[in-house]
């Protein structure tokens, strides 16, 4: 190469050097992130319930590191893998605050029954003959598959063989507050409440400090447990700093029977027994008067409102608006699929919760859309004691998030994001699901569970359940 050519190359290199140095400086100054999620809207559910148009969320490891406008975050996190969803909104993962996941295998076996008839003549006999660790495993897999595809990232569960439920939750990549049931008669996994409490203690020890599973103690209800077992359940929960889950004031009959026997409401009885002396999540709470609500608020009890279940069993309309005014953390639950509800569709619960309060109060302004969506996200997290970790899209919180498509006919036109979330969008619109920084559903495809295998097993167990119900009805006294 001639001297003149060398000089020309040197001159060109010198001219380009500032650009190279600028690019290197930009790369060096970019903040680290694994994934940058971008969407038409980001629904933060933070304290201001901000909705960011053309927004983004940056994720590093298990946590969110930034939430803001797309243009700003693209500059800050240049090295992050980009997930662009221009025809979707990005929201916190939904939180199902009360269910019985494995009961998915009992879906629809005894509709149109009163609660006590449903429990005593159908569910309890069927459970006694069919429920096993493997029944719970496959029933929970079916439930987790449905919940994930519907945008649920966290669920609170009460059932038997709860260690198996925890194994499946981890397999699916879901967050769970999982309570082993304590009940006053022989159950599939324990011959007595004492055995159930021992099982529960082993469960609490095994999952201490787990990043996804929070083990809990779950006495079924006041009417199915002795006072001594309720006290022992609270003591066990407190010993391991675990939550206690319980059904409470679900039906008028439960309240009337308790008042007739004890002269107090179920809420007052549990309080006097010390059951609320620690983190407590009470499911249903349909029949709670002003005094009960004030007491629950003072004790900081989380409420799991289950509108579909309460409507289907004709239990009544819980005083949700009044409880929210008193500062109670009220989340939403699907309850268990069987007679009380036949799916895990939390979008349906959001819609029904809002409408049920309007029709029961006669006031269309009650429980507006932002508050209804909060019950499935930030308020649900607070009810479960997880609000420092999940329930909103904020820096430092766990990366539990979902994308929801906005390009379907029922989503167009879109004037108000919260209105769409509560009254128009469906669980089937969920496109992607991330839990704890791990992608578990991508473009409607489950990444952690095997849908064909789950469906095959569900059909296999359905044959056993049909036989159990048929035999129970044949053996019933006439």
C-alpha atoms as one frame of an Amber mdcrd trajectory, in Angstrom:
protein
   0.000   0.000   0.000   1.370   3.418  -0.929   2.096   6.127   1.580  -0.775
   8.224   0.227  -3.233   5.319   0.726  -2.067   4.834   4.305  -2.568   8.516
   4.970  -6.096   8.395   3.532  -6.989   5.422   5.816  -5.570   7.253   8.826
  -7.591  10.351   7.987 -10.805   8.302   7.630 -10.173   6.500  10.917  -9.591
   9.775  12.706 -12.845  11.142  11.298 -14.802   8.125  12.486 -13.139   7.938
  15.889 -15.556  10.344  17.651 -18.539   8.308  16.463 -16.943   5.086  17.693
 -16.092   6.687  21.037 -19.651   8.030  21.361 -21.122   4.590  20.606 -18.800
   2.937  23.123 -19.772   5.491  25.748 -23.450   4.852  25.095 -23.013   1.103
  25.462 -20.968   1.553  28.616 -23.589   3.871  30.149 -26.607   1.665  29.297
 -28.208   0.118  32.350 -28.367  -3.683  32.510 -31.693  -5.473  31.983 -32.660
  -8.859  30.643 -35.948  -7.911  28.963 -37.651  -4.702  27.949 -41.423  -5.151
  27.549 -43.119  -2.514  25.392 -46.843  -2.080  24.854 -49.492   0.356  23.708
 -50.450   0.883  27.345 -48.795   0.000  30.650 -51.295  -0.296  33.506 -49.084
   0.128  36.556 -51.591  -0.269  39.448 -49.206   1.804  41.550 -50.532   4.169
  44.247 -51.629   6.657  41.561 -52.956   3.858  39.285 -51.062   5.397  36.382
 -51.682   4.237  32.824 -48.727   4.959  30.530 -49.418   5.225  26.816 -46.572
   3.802  24.683 -44.981   2.506  27.875 -42.394  -0.063  28.844 -41.223  -2.214
  31.751 -37.602  -3.312  32.208 -36.936  -6.642  33.925 -33.660  -7.897  35.377
 -33.589 -11.316  36.980 -36.701 -11.813  39.091 -37.556  -8.136  39.479 -38.767
  -5.044  37.703 -36.041  -2.392  37.460 -37.905   0.391  35.676 -41.361   1.452
  34.474 -41.826   4.373  32.133 -42.293   5.630  28.617 -40.928   3.407  25.864
 -38.678   6.054  24.315 -36.977   6.765  27.637 -36.491   3.137  28.660 -35.177
   2.111  25.231 -32.347   4.603  25.734 -31.649   3.445  29.297 -31.672  -0.302
  28.572 -30.101  -0.680  25.130 -28.814  -4.203  25.674 -32.113  -5.711  26.837
 -34.022  -8.211  24.726 -37.038  -6.353  23.362 -40.597  -7.721  23.493 -42.802
  -5.408  21.456 -46.581  -5.581  21.859 -47.951  -2.488  20.055 -51.461  -3.992
  19.926 -51.603  -4.974  23.594 -51.559  -3.582  27.079 -49.163  -4.608  29.822
 -50.556  -5.164  33.325 -49.646  -6.842  36.613 -50.403 -10.560  36.765 -53.833
 -11.261  38.227 -54.210 -12.638  41.759 -56.795 -15.299  42.598 -57.214 -14.942
  46.366 -59.343 -18.045  46.953 -59.638 -21.351  45.180 -59.392 -25.118  45.477
 -57.283 -25.889  42.422 -57.472 -29.684  42.346 -61.265 -29.501  42.332 -60.968
 -28.731  38.618 -61.494 -32.495  38.237 -64.935 -32.118  39.879 -65.973 -29.407
  37.436 -69.765 -29.390  37.106 -70.609 -32.617  38.979 -73.311 -31.051  41.152
 -74.721 -27.777  39.912 -77.798 -25.983  41.231 -77.545 -27.159  44.834 -77.446
 -25.354  48.167 -74.016 -25.205  49.785 -74.631 -27.749  52.553 -76.322 -30.204
  50.177 -73.498 -29.745  47.653 -70.835 -30.378  50.300 -72.452 -33.190  52.269
 -74.143 -35.182  49.492 -71.723 -34.724  46.610 -68.317 -33.190  47.268 -67.319
 -34.770  50.585 -68.350 -38.310  49.448 -66.665 -37.898  46.050 -63.480 -36.597
  47.664 -63.378 -39.494  50.106 -63.425 -41.993  47.220 -61.242 -40.286  44.620
 -58.801 -37.767  46.089 -55.188 -38.961  46.227 -51.799 -37.289  45.718 -51.945
 -38.022  41.984 -55.541 -36.772  41.721 -54.373 -33.518  43.319 -51.317 -33.359
  41.055 -53.284 -33.609  37.809 -56.204 -31.517  39.046 -53.801 -28.752  40.035
 -51.998 -28.976  36.707 -55.324 -28.527  34.934 -56.154 -25.543  37.158 -52.733
 -23.924  36.715 -52.959 -24.318  32.948 -56.331 -22.571  32.924 -55.230 -19.846
  35.317 -52.017 -19.059  33.446 -53.803 -18.819  30.113 -56.251 -16.429  31.811
 -53.525 -14.165  33.185 -53.433 -15.390  36.806 -49.884 -15.396  38.177 -50.667
 -15.860  41.899 -53.286 -18.046  43.565 -54.336 -18.822  47.121 -55.369 -22.437
  47.573 -57.039 -24.542  50.262 -57.079 -28.284  49.729 -55.593 -31.659  50.652
 -52.080 -32.939  49.883 -51.044 -29.315  49.656 -47.381 -30.295  49.272 -48.362
 -31.706  45.881 -50.138 -28.445  45.019 -46.893 -26.637  45.874 -44.865 -28.964
  43.648 -47.170 -28.282  40.716 -47.202 -24.520  41.346 -43.409 -24.512  41.144
 -43.489 -26.728  38.058 -45.937 -24.342  36.379 -43.908 -21.340  37.522 -46.772
 -19.797  39.489 -46.764 -17.938  42.770 -48.958 -19.500  45.460 -50.210 -18.964
  49.003 -51.075 -22.585  49.652 -52.997 -23.770  52.698 -53.235 -27.336  53.938
 -56.827 -27.983  55.021 -57.637 -28.729  58.659 -61.122 -30.212  59.009 -62.985
 -31.979  61.797 -63.492 -35.364  60.155 -61.297 -37.896  58.320 -59.917 -36.331
  55.132 -58.074 -37.873  52.170 -54.669 -36.951  53.609 -55.295 -37.015  57.364
 -57.426 -39.203  59.620 -57.876 -36.459  62.210 -57.269 -32.728  62.721 -54.226
 -33.649  64.797 -52.776 -35.553  61.848 -53.615 -32.641  59.548 -51.812 -30.198
  61.823 -48.738 -32.446  61.855 -48.841 -32.689  58.051 -49.168 -28.918  57.858
 -46.138 -28.355  60.068 -44.010 -30.527  57.786 -45.344 -28.554  54.831 -44.473
 -25.239  56.497 -40.929 -26.405  57.194 -40.364 -27.698  53.668 -41.336 -24.431
  51.958 -39.860 -21.924  54.385 -38.203 -19.165  52.368 -39.346 -20.489  48.982
 -39.390 -17.735  46.300 -42.733 -18.857  44.834 -44.616 -20.857  47.471 -45.826
 -19.403  50.742 -47.134 -22.277  52.851 -50.230 -21.547  54.944 -52.536 -23.134
  57.514 -56.132 -23.552  56.345 -58.792 -24.566  58.876 -61.821 -25.089  56.669
 -64.423 -23.100  58.628 -65.870 -22.434  62.055 -68.651 -24.956  61.438 -66.283
 -27.796  60.433 -63.641 -27.342  63.155 -63.615 -27.425  66.931 -62.543 -24.368
  68.896 -59.427 -26.237  70.006 -58.418 -27.015  66.419 -58.987 -23.426  65.362
 -56.744 -22.202  68.169 -54.117 -24.803  67.298 -54.230 -23.704  63.664 -53.592
 -20.087  64.623 -50.777 -21.054  66.961 -49.128 -23.154  64.257 -49.409 -20.365
  61.694 -47.888 -17.850  64.097 -45.067 -20.190  65.040 -43.942 -20.231  61.410
 -45.085 -16.682  60.556 -47.488 -18.146  58.027 -50.906 -16.910  56.893 -54.128
 -18.583  57.970 -56.856 -19.142  55.342 -60.468 -19.838  56.309 -64.042 -19.744
  54.951 -66.126 -17.226  56.885 -69.741 -16.021  57.000 -70.496 -17.476  53.575
 -74.200 -18.187  54.063 -77.062 -16.801  56.113 -77.561 -20.286  57.588 -73.978
 -20.308  58.898 -74.525 -16.963  60.629 -77.976 -17.837  61.977 -76.832 -21.219
  63.340 -73.797 -19.648  65.009 -75.861 -16.906  66.628 -78.401 -19.462  67.833
 -75.726 -21.643  69.458 -73.282 -19.009  70.695 -75.133 -15.698  70.730 -72.479
 -14.147  68.467 -71.664 -13.878  64.778 -69.012 -16.152  63.222 -66.702 -13.135
  62.926 -67.046 -12.391  66.649 -66.519 -16.033  67.606 -63.313 -16.350  65.578
 -62.029 -13.103  67.032 -62.653 -14.276  70.593 -60.821 -17.508  69.788 -57.815
 -15.469  68.642 -58.004 -16.697  65.047 -57.400 -13.174  63.702 -54.267 -12.670
  65.827 -51.963 -12.898  62.810 -52.142 -12.692  59.017 -55.599 -14.018  58.053
 -57.398 -14.319  54.730 -61.155 -14.904  55.039 -63.019 -16.202  52.020 -66.528
 -15.001  51.097 -67.612 -12.884  54.135 -71.030 -12.397  52.564 -72.939 -11.952
  55.835 -70.927  -9.417  57.821 -72.761  -6.520  59.446 -71.218  -3.152  60.305
 -69.821  -4.382  63.619 -68.258  -7.420  61.934 -66.699  -5.257  59.240 -65.228
  -2.853  61.786 -63.757  -5.769  63.701 -62.227  -7.293  60.552 -60.758  -3.922
  59.610 -59.179  -3.492  63.066 -57.606  -6.943  62.832 -56.298  -6.334  59.304
 -58.040  -9.405  57.874 -57.754  -9.829  54.106 -60.997 -10.661  52.297 -61.361
 -12.978  49.301 -64.564 -12.012  47.502 -65.962 -14.736  45.214 -68.863 -13.228
  43.231 -69.521 -16.173  40.884 -69.604 -18.630  43.761 -71.805 -16.426  45.912
 -74.247 -15.937  43.053 -74.280 -19.559  41.871 -74.969 -20.908  45.367 -77.420
 -18.068  46.102 -75.302 -17.183  49.132 -75.883 -13.462  48.699 -74.006 -10.316
  47.738 -71.063  -9.497  49.999 -70.912  -5.874  51.224 -67.753  -5.223  49.229
 -68.220  -1.497  48.712 -68.734  -0.987  52.445 -65.696  -3.091  53.306 -63.529
  -1.116  50.882 -64.736   2.152  52.445 -63.557   0.818  55.807 -60.090   0.188
  54.370 -60.302  -3.592  54.193 -58.123  -5.239  51.551 -60.646  -7.080  49.380
 -59.322  -9.341  46.643 -61.105 -11.596  44.175 -61.355 -15.373  44.074 -62.883
 -17.913  41.744 -63.533 -20.521  44.466 -63.306 -24.161  43.378 -64.833 -25.548
  40.196 -67.675 -27.918  41.029 -70.974 -26.567  42.327 -69.733 -23.164  43.438
 -68.061 -22.119  40.181 -66.981 -24.047  37.134 -63.915 -22.143  35.992 -60.894
 -20.091  37.060 -61.739 -17.069  34.910 -60.689 -14.087  36.997 -61.644 -11.599
  34.271 -65.211 -12.805  34.747 -64.925 -12.259  38.511 -63.727  -8.680  37.976
 -66.724  -7.902  35.778 -69.217  -9.638  38.085 -67.803  -8.024  41.224 -68.429
  -4.563  39.826 -71.911  -5.351  38.502 -73.028  -7.247  41.598 -72.235  -4.254
  43.817 -74.128  -1.934  41.483 -77.262  -4.069  41.359 -77.263  -4.850  45.097
 -76.807  -1.183  46.038 -78.978   0.321  43.294 -76.138   2.750  42.548 -74.253
   2.484  39.210 -71.390   4.558  40.641 -70.445   1.891  43.201 -67.201  -0.042
  42.636 -65.934   1.794  39.557 -63.667   0.053  37.061 -60.255   1.091  38.503
 -61.267  -0.218  41.942 -62.624  -3.457  40.481 -59.369  -4.101  38.616 -57.409
  -3.279  41.768 -59.239  -6.124  43.538 -57.629  -8.528  41.064 -54.163  -6.974
  41.380 -52.913  -4.564  44.047 -55.732  -5.097  46.565 -55.544  -8.859  46.090
 -51.827  -8.725  46.830 -52.500  -6.721  49.993 -55.199  -9.181  51.092 -52.636
 -12.006  50.871 -49.831  -9.998  52.477 -47.829  -9.960  49.225 -48.145  -6.272
  48.346 -44.428  -5.617  48.831 -43.654  -8.250  46.219 -46.389  -8.221  43.574
 -49.725  -6.742  42.516 -48.367  -3.691  40.664 -45.705  -2.799  38.112 -43.121
  -0.849  40.113 -39.327  -0.926  40.368 -38.182  -3.444  42.966 -41.256  -5.655
  42.751 -41.291  -9.168  41.348 -41.646  -9.371  37.578 -45.179 -10.802  37.549
 -46.776  -9.351  34.429 -49.125 -10.130  31.562 -49.867  -8.743  28.123 -53.466
  -8.529  26.889 -54.348  -8.174  23.214 -56.307  -5.120  22.116 -56.893  -6.089
  18.476 -60.027  -8.218  18.904 -63.475  -6.871  17.929 -64.685  -6.612  21.529
 -61.668  -4.393  22.368 -62.335  -1.786  19.676 -62.691   1.155  20.005 -60.888
   1.775  23.276 -61.757   5.014  25.080 -60.908   4.015  28.656 -58.366   1.345
  29.577 -59.934   0.441  32.923 -63.386   0.174  31.376 -61.988  -2.229  28.786
 -60.201  -4.322  31.412 -63.296  -4.724  33.557 -66.152  -4.892  31.068 -64.766
  -5.894  27.660 -61.491  -7.819  27.720 -61.461 -11.569  28.333 -59.133 -14.158
  29.782 -58.689 -15.480  26.238 -57.134 -12.126  25.271 -54.092 -12.790  27.467
 -51.064 -13.199  25.213 -47.960 -13.486  27.419 -47.411 -14.302  31.078 -44.263
 -13.784  33.138 -43.910 -14.837  36.784 -40.898 -13.964  38.914 -38.997 -12.932
  35.788 -39.648 -16.240  34.013 -41.735 -16.365  30.839 -44.349 -19.118  31.311
 -46.776 -18.310  28.485 -45.548 -16.870  25.182 -48.073 -15.766  22.577 -50.756
 -18.072  24.107 -48.377 -21.061  24.201 -47.806 -22.582  27.687 -44.087 -23.119
  28.244 -44.155 -25.016  31.555 -47.122 -27.379  31.275 -48.180 -30.060  28.772
 -51.816 -29.360  27.710 -52.461 -32.645  25.794 -51.199 -34.789  28.684 -53.269
 -32.784  31.167 -56.430 -33.170  29.108 -55.905 -36.930  28.769 -55.471 -37.344
  32.523 -58.482 -35.143  33.250 -60.686 -37.412  31.149 -59.258 -40.477  32.887
 -60.076 -39.096  36.330 -63.522 -37.971  35.172 -64.510 -41.626  34.755 -63.543
 -42.355  38.360 -65.452 -39.325  39.637 -68.602 -40.301  37.736 -68.467 -43.752
  39.297 -67.905 -42.341  42.795 -70.864 -39.947  42.508 -73.098 -42.674  41.076
 -72.245 -45.033  43.940 -72.713 -42.305  46.563 -76.187 -41.467  45.255 -77.133
 -45.140  45.136 -76.016 -45.630  48.743 -77.754 -42.506  50.067 -80.774 -43.129
  52.356 -84.117 -42.661  50.661
